[in-house]
């Protein structure tokens, strides 16, 4: 009886962690797609890839997962550029994209990177 309860608790914890990771990946995809649309570039592969996972204390004092994702985009369909974004929990911390030559909207440039920071946006509805 006790082993069944422990097994169920472990399975529940794994399922909860997996659902949390999928929700964060969907949120990162939303931000990447939105940044590409606003920059007037093509979002490639329609996905984001998890590059790094750490834990950091958020401003409210709780320890939350800090996930860094990458995504690819193209300015003319022939080239491929890589963008990065970081989520603390489900909140976007930063997003970097190399500047797109002529199609990009005028965004403040720092060297070779464009830095865009969004306010907290609710997750997209399915």
ABEGO torsion letter per residue (X at the ends): XAAAAAAAAAAAAAAAAAAAAAAAAAAAAAAAAAAAAAAGBBBBGGBBBBABBBBBBBAAGBBBBBBBBBBBBBAAGABBBBBBBBBBEABBABBBBBBBAAABBBBBBBEABBBBBBBBBBBBBX
